Amino acid sequence: MSILLTHLITGIRRRWRAVRDTADAGYTTETVLVTALLVALALAAIAAISAIIVAKANALDLG
């Protein structure tokens, strides 16, 4: 193998070992995904509420 390929494989193995040995083990990724899900639900709720408000406003008879 070339020296570059050997160096890259060694670096990947070292980083993999460091990730595997950490205590949180993906806690940050889980937090980001849960936060993104909550934001998506909040946006859906805002869209539904604004659609109801616009429909009620359009139903008003001003004349």
VMD Tcl script that builds the backbone (N, CA, C; Angstrom):
set m [mol new atoms 189]
animate dup $m
set s [atomselect $m all]
$s set {name element resname resid chain x y z} {
  {N N MET 1 A 0.837 -1.184 0.000}
  {CA C MET 1 A 0.000 0.000 0.000}
  {C C MET 1 A 0.880 1.246 0.000}
  {N N SER 2 A 0.327 2.287 -0.500}
  {CA C SER 2 A 1.103 3.523 -0.505}
  {C C SER 2 A 1.114 4.138 0.891}
  {N N ILE 3 A 2.037 5.018 1.106}
  {CA C ILE 3 A 2.177 5.666 2.410}
  {C C ILE 3 A 0.950 6.525 2.707}
  {N N LEU 4 A 0.433 7.201 1.691}
  {CA C LEU 4 A -0.738 8.054 1.885}
  {C C LEU 4 A -1.949 7.234 2.314}
  {N N LEU 5 A -2.195 6.123 1.639}
  {CA C LEU 5 A -3.332 5.271 1.981}
  {C C LEU 5 A -3.190 4.700 3.387}
  {N N THR 6 A -1.993 4.286 3.745}
  {CA C THR 6 A -1.746 3.771 5.091}
  {C C THR 6 A -1.996 4.853 6.138}
  {N N HIS 7 A -1.551 6.055 5.850}
  {CA C HIS 7 A -1.761 7.175 6.770}
  {C C HIS 7 A -3.252 7.475 6.926}
  {N N LEU 8 A -3.998 7.476 5.830}
  {CA C LEU 8 A -5.434 7.741 5.891}
  {C C LEU 8 A -6.166 6.669 6.688}
  {N N ILE 9 A -5.842 5.425 6.460}
  {CA C ILE 9 A -6.489 4.330 7.191}
  {C C ILE 9 A -6.173 4.424 8.679}
  {N N THR 10 A -4.935 4.738 9.011}
  {CA C THR 10 A -4.556 4.890 10.416}
  {C C THR 10 A -5.320 6.040 11.068}
  {N N GLY 11 A -5.447 7.137 10.357}
  {CA C GLY 11 A -6.193 8.282 10.886}
  {C C GLY 11 A -7.659 7.962 11.100}
  {N N ILE 12 A -8.255 7.253 10.154}
  {CA C ILE 12 A -9.663 6.875 10.286}
  {C C ILE 12 A -9.859 5.940 11.470}
  {N N ARG 13 A -8.967 4.980 11.621}
  {CA C ARG 13 A -9.069 4.055 12.759}
  {C C ARG 13 A -8.923 4.794 14.084}
  {N N ARG 14 A -8.004 5.753 14.155}
  {CA C ARG 14 A -7.798 6.518 15.383}
  {C C ARG 14 A -9.045 7.337 15.725}
  {N N ARG 15 A -9.627 7.976 14.723}
  {CA C ARG 15 A -10.837 8.766 14.967}
  {C C ARG 15 A -12.013 7.873 15.352}
  {N N TRP 16 A -12.134 6.719 14.700}
  {CA C TRP 16 A -13.213 5.780 15.018}
  {C C TRP 16 A -13.095 5.315 16.468}
  {N N ARG 17 A -11.868 5.020 16.898}
  {CA C ARG 17 A -11.633 4.596 18.275}
  {C C ARG 17 A -11.991 5.714 19.248}
  {N N ALA 18 A -11.657 6.953 18.901}
  {CA C ALA 18 A -11.967 8.087 19.773}
  {C C ALA 18 A -13.471 8.295 19.884}
  {N N VAL 19 A -14.186 8.149 18.779}
  {CA C VAL 19 A -15.644 8.300 18.803}
  {C C VAL 19 A -16.282 7.183 19.617}
  {N N ARG 20 A -15.795 5.982 19.440}
  {CA C ARG 20 A -16.352 4.830 20.138}
  {C C ARG 20 A -16.110 4.906 21.639}
  {N N ASP 21 A -15.013 5.524 22.050}
  {CA C ASP 21 A -14.662 5.591 23.466}
  {C C ASP 21 A -15.316 6.754 24.208}
  {N N THR 22 A -15.988 7.654 23.512}
  {CA C THR 22 A -16.619 8.783 24.193}
  {C C THR 22 A -17.863 8.318 24.936}
  {N N ALA 23 A -18.179 9.026 25.992}
  {CA C ALA 23 A -19.296 8.622 26.848}
  {C C ALA 23 A -20.652 8.977 26.249}
  {N N ASP 24 A -20.726 10.069 25.481}
  {CA C ASP 24 A -22.033 10.483 24.980}
  {C C ASP 24 A -22.549 9.589 23.862}
  {N N ALA 25 A -21.681 9.027 23.056}
  {CA C ALA 25 A -22.014 8.039 22.022}
  {C C ALA 25 A -23.189 8.462 21.142}
  {N N GLY 26 A -23.121 9.654 20.586}
  {CA C GLY 26 A -24.148 10.098 19.652}
  {C C GLY 26 A -25.255 10.909 20.288}
  {N N TYR 27 A -25.095 11.329 21.521}
  {CA C TYR 27 A -26.131 12.102 22.198}
  {C C TYR 27 A -26.390 13.413 21.470}
  {N N THR 28 A -25.353 14.039 20.946}
  {CA C THR 28 A -25.509 15.302 20.241}
  {C C THR 28 A -26.352 15.124 18.992}
  {N N THR 29 A -26.126 14.062 18.254}
  {CA C THR 29 A -26.913 13.795 17.052}
  {C C THR 29 A -28.371 13.576 17.409}
  {N N GLU 30 A -28.621 12.845 18.465}
  {CA C GLU 30 A -29.994 12.603 18.902}
  {C C GLU 30 A -30.672 13.912 19.291}
  {N N THR 31 A -29.951 14.778 19.980}
  {CA C THR 31 A -30.500 16.063 20.390}
  {C C THR 31 A -30.844 16.920 19.180}
  {N N VAL 32 A -29.984 16.939 18.195}
  {CA C VAL 32 A -30.236 17.722 16.981}
  {C C VAL 32 A -31.468 17.193 16.252}
  {N N LEU 33 A -31.598 15.883 16.146}
  {CA C LEU 33 A -32.747 15.310 15.453}
  {C C LEU 33 A -34.053 15.590 16.188}
  {N N VAL 34 A -34.054 15.477 17.501}
  {CA C VAL 34 A -35.267 15.761 18.274}
  {C C VAL 34 A -35.633 17.235 18.152}
  {N N THR 35 A -34.643 18.111 18.202}
  {CA C THR 35 A -34.902 19.542 18.052}
  {C C THR 35 A -35.470 19.854 16.671}
  {N N ALA 36 A -34.926 19.236 15.637}
  {CA C ALA 36 A -35.436 19.451 14.280}
  {C C ALA 36 A -36.873 18.955 14.155}
  {N N LEU 37 A -37.192 17.837 14.779}
  {CA C LEU 37 A -38.562 17.323 14.752}
  {C C LEU 37 A -39.515 18.279 15.457}
  {N N LEU 38 A -39.105 18.812 16.598}
  {CA C LEU 38 A -39.950 19.764 17.317}
  {C C LEU 38 A -40.154 21.050 16.521}
  {N N VAL 39 A -39.127 21.512 15.844}
  {CA C VAL 39 A -39.255 22.710 15.007}
  {C C VAL 39 A -40.217 22.450 13.857}
  {N N ALA 40 A -40.129 21.276 13.238}
  {CA C ALA 40 A -41.037 20.936 12.139}
  {C C ALA 40 A -42.481 20.878 12.628}
  {N N LEU 41 A -42.703 20.308 13.804}
  {CA C LEU 41 A -44.057 20.261 14.364}
  {C C LEU 41 A -44.573 21.661 14.684}
  {N N ALA 42 A -43.710 22.523 15.201}
  {CA C ALA 42 A -44.113 23.893 15.501}
  {C C ALA 42 A -44.470 24.646 14.227}
  {N N LEU 43 A -43.698 24.464 13.172}
  {CA C LEU 43 A -44.013 25.121 11.897}
  {C C LEU 43 A -45.326 24.618 11.320}
  {N N ALA 44 A -45.592 23.328 11.449}
  {CA C ALA 44 A -46.862 22.776 10.968}
  {C C ALA 44 A -48.028 23.351 11.760}
  {N N ALA 45 A -47.865 23.492 13.067}
  {CA C ALA 45 A -48.926 24.065 13.893}
  {C C ALA 45 A -49.170 25.526 13.532}
  {N N ILE 46 A -48.110 26.283 13.318}
  {CA C ILE 46 A -48.252 27.689 12.925}
  {C C ILE 46 A -48.948 27.798 11.578}
  {N N ALA 47 A -48.604 26.930 10.641}
  {CA C ALA 47 A -49.248 26.955 9.322}
  {C C ALA 47 A -50.730 26.640 9.437}
  {N N ALA 48 A -51.095 25.671 10.260}
  {CA C ALA 48 A -52.503 25.308 10.423}
  {C C ALA 48 A -53.282 26.440 11.081}
  {N N ILE 49 A -52.713 27.039 12.112}
  {CA C ILE 49 A -53.395 28.135 12.805}
  {C C ILE 49 A -53.535 29.344 11.895}
  {N N SER 50 A -52.502 29.668 11.137}
  {CA C SER 50 A -52.591 30.826 10.242}
  {C C SER 50 A -53.598 30.579 9.125}
  {N N ALA 51 A -53.724 29.349 8.656}
  {CA C ALA 51 A -54.729 29.045 7.632}
  {C C ALA 51 A -56.133 29.236 8.186}
  {N N ILE 52 A -56.353 28.841 9.423}
  {CA C ILE 52 A -57.667 29.031 10.052}
  {C C ILE 52 A -57.962 30.513 10.226}
  {N N ILE 53 A -56.984 31.289 10.660}
  {CA C ILE 53 A -57.180 32.726 10.869}
  {C C ILE 53 A -57.462 33.428 9.550}
  {N N VAL 54 A -56.735 33.088 8.504}
  {CA C VAL 54 A -56.956 33.709 7.194}
  {C C VAL 54 A -58.336 33.341 6.662}
  {N N ALA 55 A -58.765 32.108 6.850}
  {CA C ALA 55 A -60.096 31.694 6.396}
  {C C ALA 55 A -61.183 32.464 7.138}
  {N N LYS 56 A -61.026 32.649 8.446}
  {CA C LYS 56 A -62.007 33.423 9.226}
  {C C LYS 56 A -62.004 34.885 8.785}
  {N N ALA 57 A -60.826 35.448 8.517}
  {CA C ALA 57 A -60.742 36.843 8.089}
  {C C ALA 57 A -61.378 37.028 6.720}
  {N N ASN 58 A -61.200 36.074 5.834}
  {CA C ASN 58 A -61.808 36.178 4.514}
  {C C ASN 58 A -63.316 35.991 4.566}
  {N N ALA 59 A -63.827 35.347 5.602}
  {CA C ALA 59 A -65.264 35.117 5.719}
  {C C ALA 59 A -66.000 36.325 6.294}
  {N N LEU 60 A -65.284 37.312 6.804}
  {CA C LEU 60 A -65.933 38.494 7.366}
  {C C LEU 60 A -66.606 39.308 6.264}
  {N N ASP 61 A -67.813 39.766 6.560}
  {CA C ASP 61 A -68.544 40.606 5.609}
  {C C ASP 61 A -68.398 42.058 6.052}
  {N N LEU 62 A -67.657 42.827 5.305}
  {CA C LEU 62 A -67.385 44.210 5.675}
  {C C LEU 62 A -68.302 45.203 4.965}
  {N N GLY 63 A -69.173 44.720 4.156}
  {CA C GLY 63 A -69.923 45.652 3.363}
  {C C GLY 63 A -71.342 45.649 3.601}
}
mol reanalyze $m
mol bondsrecalc $m
mol representation Tube
mol addrep $m
